[in-house]
């Protein structure tokens, strides 16, 4: 069974209209209907939302004749097409986390340097004041 047939059957089982599902997905009814008729394929993000609406795993919505093959890119072959999105999304998430952590490190280093500068300034100010007091007392 193809993806479109599977999501149409799930929609009907749950007594939902195409417009209701389209509204949940925040897309037009015509766009959703193209997925049910297999005229278009949903993006991975939209495919995840569809699976969530029907409380299913993405794998459950894949065509019955889907050939699953892992390779160095962690690709999934579907009817001659290839979806590399999952691996790309994971890489993108980690790259974003790394960038955020690098930015936090830069901010902490700036704070550390600023704190050192304050300590040096206060230390020099205290020495200067001590010297002035000693001169005054002498």
Secondary structure, DSSP 8 states (H G I E B T S, - for coil): --HHHHHHHHHHHTT--HHHHHHHHTS-HHHHHHHHTTSS---HHHHHHHHHHTT--HHHHS-TT-B----TT--EEETTEEE-HHHHHHHHHHHHHHHHHHHHHHHHHHHHHHHHHHHHHHHHHHHHHHHHHHHHH-
